[in-house]
Amino acid sequence: MGHVLLKKILYLIGLALLILLAWTAYEFSVFSADRTQHLQTQAITTTRQLRDEISNLLTKVTDEGKRLAKLFGENNYSAKEVRKLLKESSLSIAEIQGVTAAFEPFAFDKETKLFSPYYDKGSQSFLQIEESYDYTVAGSSKTAWYTDVRDHGMQWVEPYYGAAGGNWYVDLGVPFTYGSGPKSEKVRGTITVSFLCKDFGQQIHEISLGRTGYGIITSPNGIFLAHPDPDLVGKSSLKDWASASDHPREFNRACEKLLAGETGLIDYHDDKDNQRALFCYDQIVVSGWGIGMSFLESDLLSDKKQINRRYVHLSILGSLLLVCVLAIVYSFDELDRGEIWRLSAISTALLVANIFLIGRLEHQSERPKIEHVSFPVTDYSSVQRFVQQQHKRAEELKRPPAIPIPTGIHIQRMDFQDSYNLNVGGTIWQKIPLDAGDSVLPGIAFPQTSPFAEASLIEESYRQKFEGKEGEEGYLLIGWNYRVTLQLNFEYSDFPFDKRQIDIEVQPADTLGKVMLVPDLASYRQTTPSSVPGVAESIVLSGNEITESFFNFSTEQSSTDFGFGAELGRNQVPVLHFNVHLRRNLLNVFVTYLIPIVVALMMIFILLIACRKTTERQGIIESMAAFIFVLIFSHIDLRKEVVTGELIYLEYFYFVTYGMVLLTTFNLMAYTLDKTKLFDFNENQVYKAFYFPMFFFAVLIVTLVKFY
């Protein structure tokens, strides 16, 4: 009767678990579908935003080119008037680098064979192209900007390298004709509006792509006009880049469709960042260019805790259901020794698998954002928004706005002195606007410098003045070499899954609130956090992996006025942060601290198997004491490496093992000395079979409570 009742209970439990698992799987599928839809919507919206912004710019430029072509076709201007028109046109649109008017032979006047002035906004000067070469000779890539437009009409030409400016350019060419006379409607010359390719890259930066996203722009022939790697701009094609990279097949097919003029979105796995990624591609109809934008799931959906919880729920429910099914199968008759060991092995494997899953999810996850600190600043628009917010606040307080000082940092050396002190060294620089005069005190300070630092050095290493250009302000560049020991607040409660976030605060030497430090993003080749800007590639931190680096802002409020009186020192002060994120290499931790635990558990299990009923002591207490001492010494070593005032995750493995030692000691004493009949079944097989499942079940409970 009891056997039948047990089977009924197992059937009910199995049915309940099956229903719960089915519901959880359904809810997971709905959640995943909504999540995917949200990801795709965000990717498409951001890509279309970039497409529309560039389309609007190119349309405006096209209208300006047509306007100039009409003026030059209807009027005969003097050389002075031509230059004036070109300069005014160049200054009318901020993104334009320069404008050229090129005439056919003797088309400007009968005495001048060639006439082609180019106004360069960067140098604020005119360049006579005809003095360098004959631009009317067809068949050369050097003259295609003129001859192709002259012969085939208005078009955007392929990118080319301008040796004089040292940059890659892309041009819009618009032909203009004679307005009247015997040559009416014949081409008299062309108007060429020039852009710097790097400006398109800046425009991509101004649209938030998250922490690791990037964008590309290609010409009709697939040549890069914008790419996160500046070395590829103008030199490499999308086809060559896609085939030479480690991207999956679906990404390469998307690149082929982009070149073919199609639009779309693909969802693939990024092996480099080991997560889901999306690549959205579209077309800029005005110019025939293609654009593509890549996003990582962690950028578009910052909180992974919800999806991780669902993975854990599915895994645990599936494991419970499998154990219940095995229990039903084995309940048809009496369990023999082999069946008991199989149940033990399967239960242990399932528990280990669940612990491994939770650990992997936690290791791959990121720490939540700190409330008073901004998101990573990777684009110019984020910097501008922060500066505008601070200026608005200063206006509300009836105070002069702080002067933004672009500041950059490069770390060349980094080493942990102990759990909380970090030695760093490298270069830091500032670009002080020339119009600030002597009102700005150059220099920086590290407020986190350890009071007991053995090395604290900041000395000037270079200084150079850069005069302003049209549309750009001049500045004084000052660089310092630094070597400091910083005292940082790290949290180790999740060790070894803790994420050490090295947060370096940089404050101006001017403490009167006259200046505000902002990141000098223009000085970095890439600003996406995953490219680790500002950190030397040669840096190797034993047992750690540098995952990302970035700038961000915070505002701090002091409780004192530092002797200045009034509210000068007690207002919210903007603080620039440079962050370097580290992730531990788990192999080193596991080998150092888990192997002693595993070896101790195995030796205890061997002792458990070897002990037989006898009136002799068999050295049980001495053996267990030896295991305890081994574990305690390993535990002490862990505490020496990770100095913290709180319990850390890995310590619970030791606590559970201590419990297993005590419990096994009691079991062996009770069994071998025949103090109870509780463990007599199959020579203590029940406890032996439960030995490893008990340990890993306790570890699983601790892991769930700790992380979920």
Residue, then its C-alpha position, 0 to 999 in steps of 0.5 A: m500500500g505504501h509503495v503504491l502511495l509513493k508512486k502516486i505522489l511521485y506521479l503528482i510531483g512529476l505532473a506538477l513539475l512538467i506543467l510548471l516547466a511547460w509554463t516557464a518555457y512558454e513564458f521564456s519564449v514570449f519574453s525572448a520574442d519581445r526582447t528580440q523585437h525590442l532589439q531589432t526595433q532599436a537597431i533599425t531606429t538608430t540606423r534610420q536616424l543615421r541614414d536620415e541625418i546624413s541624407n539631410l546633410l547631403t541633400k542640403v549640400t546638393d542644393e548648395g552645389k546646384r545653387l553655385a552651379k546656377l550662379f556660375g552658369e548665369n554670371n561672369y564673375s571676377a577672380k575676386e568674386v569667385r573666391k568670395l562666393l566659394k568662401e561664403s559657401s564653404l562657411s555656410i555648412a559646418e560639415i563642408q571642408g572646402v569648395t572648388a570652382a574648376f573651369e574648362p580651358f579658357a572658359f573663365d576668360k580668354e587669357t587664362k587657360l585654366f582657373s580652379p581656386y579651392y577654398d580650404k576651410g581647415s587652412q583658411s586659404f585658397l589653393q590654385i589647383e591648376e598650378s599643380y596639374d592639368y585637371t582636365v585630362a581624362g583617364s587619371s584617378k587624380t583628375a576623376w573629380y573633375t573629368d567624370v563630373r564634366d563628362h557624366g554629370m552630377q555625382w559623388v566621386e569615390p574617396y581620395y587622399g588629399a596629400a596637402g591636407g593629409n586626409w581622405y576626402v569625398d566630393l560632390g561634383v556639379p557641372f555648370t554650363y554657359g548661360s548664353g551665347p554660341k556655347s549655351e548649354k555646353v559644360r563650362g566647368t564644375i563646382t566641387v564640394s569636399f568633405l573629410c571622411k573622418d567627419f562622417g565617422q564623427q557623425i556616427h559617433e554623435i549617435s549613441l551606439g552603446r558601449t561597443g557598437y560601431g557604424i560604417i559608410t561605404s561608397p557605391n563601389g564599397i570603399f569605406l568612407a567611415h569605419p571604426d578603424p581609420d586605417l581602412v577609410g579610403k583604402s579598403s572595401l567592404k567586400d575585402w574587409a568582410s572576407a578577411s575578418d572573422h565574422p560569421r557567414e550571415f554577416n558576410r552575406a549581409c555585406e554582400k546585400l549592402l553592396a547590392g543596394e539592399t536593406g535589412l537586418i541580421d541577428y548573429h553571434d559575435d565570437k569576439d564578445n561572446q554574445r548576441a549581435l545585430f547588424c542593420y544595413d540601409q542605403i542613402v538614396v541621395s548619394g548611393w552610399g551604403i550604411g551599416m550599424s552593428f550592435l551588441e545585445s548588452d548595449l541595447l539591453s543593459d539588464k541581463k538579470q531577467i533573462n539569466r533568471r529564466y535560464v536558471h529557472l528552466s535548468i532547475l525545473g528540468s533537473l527536478l523533472l528528470v530526477c522525478v522521472l528517474a525516481i518513478v522508473y526506479s520505484f517499480d522494484e527495490l533499488d539495488r546497489g547499481e541503481i543507487w549509485r546511478l541515481s547518485a551520479i546523475s543527481t551530482a551531475l545535474l547539481v554541478a551543471n546548474i552550479f556551472l550554468i549560474g557561475r557562467l552567467e554571473h561571470q559573463s554578466e556586468r555589474p549594474k550601473i552606479e546611480h550617480v555616475s553617467f553611462p560611458v561617454t563614447d561620442y561628442s554629443s554625450v560630452q556636449r549634453f553634459v557641458q550644456q547641463q552644467h552651463k544651464r545649472a551655472e546660469e540658474l545659480k547666477r554664476p559664470p559657466a566653467i570652461p570645458i578643458p578636453t583631457g585625455i589619459h593613457i595608461q602605460r603601466m598598471d599593477f595591483q599593490d594589494s587588494y585596494n591599492l593600484n599603481v598606475g603610470g602613463t601620460i595625461w594631457q589637456k587642451i586649454p583654449l587660447d581664448a581662456g588666457d591666464s584665467v585657467l590654471p593648467g594641471i590635474a590632480f588624482p584625489q584617490t592618491s593613497p596617503f601612504a603612496e611610495a610613488s606619487l609623481i606628476e611632471e610636465s613632459y611637453r607643451q605646444k601651442f596650436e593656432g586656431k583655424e576657421g571653424e576651430e578654436g586654437y588651444l595650448l596642449i600640455g602633457w604630463n607624465y604621472r606615476v601614482t598609487l591610487q586607493l580604490n574601493f573594490e567589492y570582493s563579495d562575489f569573488p571569483f565572479d567579481k568585476r573589478q572596476i578601476d574608477i580613476e577620478v581626474q580633477p583640475a588643479d583649479t579648485l575654484g570651479k572655473v574649469m570643467l574637465v571633459p574627455d578628449l575623444a578626438s585624440y583616441r583612435q577608437t572610443t568604443p569601450s571594448s576597444v580599450p582606449g587609453v590603455a596600452e596593449s602591453i599591459v598584462l595583469s596576472g589572473n585578470e582580463i581587461t574587458e573595456s575602458f571608457f570615460n564618464f562623468s559624475t557630480e559630487q557635492s562637498s559639505t565644506d566651502f574649503g575656506f572660500g565662503a558662501e556656497l562656492g565649495r558646496n555646490q555640485v562639482p562635475v568630476l571626470h572618470f576614466n574607467v578600466h574594467l577587469r574580469r578574473n581568469l577563473l582557471n587560476v582561482f580554481v586551481t589555487y583554491l578549489i583543488p584543495i577542496v576537491v582533493a579533501l572531498m575525494m580523500i574523505f570519500i575514499l575513507l568513507i568507502a574503506c571503513r568497515k564495522t569494527t570496535e577499533r577507532q581506525g584513525i577516523i578522527e585523526s584523518m578528519a583533523a588532517f583534512i580540516f587543517v589542510l582546508i583551514f590553511s587554504h582558507i587562510d591563504l584565500r583571506k590573505e589574497v582577498v582582504t575584505g571585511e565581508l564574506i566572499y562567495l568562494e568562502y562558502f565552499y570551505f564552510v560547506t566542506y567543513g560541514m561535510v567533514l563533521l557530518t562524515t565524522f559523525n557518520l563513520m563513528a556511528y557506523t563503524l562502532d555500530k552505535t545505530k542501525l540507521f546506516d547499516f543498509n548496504e554497508n552505509q551506502v545511503y550516506k555514501a550515495f548522498y555524500f556528493p549530492m549533499f555537498f553540491f546541493a548545499v553549494l547550489i543553494v548558496t549560489l542561488v541565494k548569493f546571485y539570484 
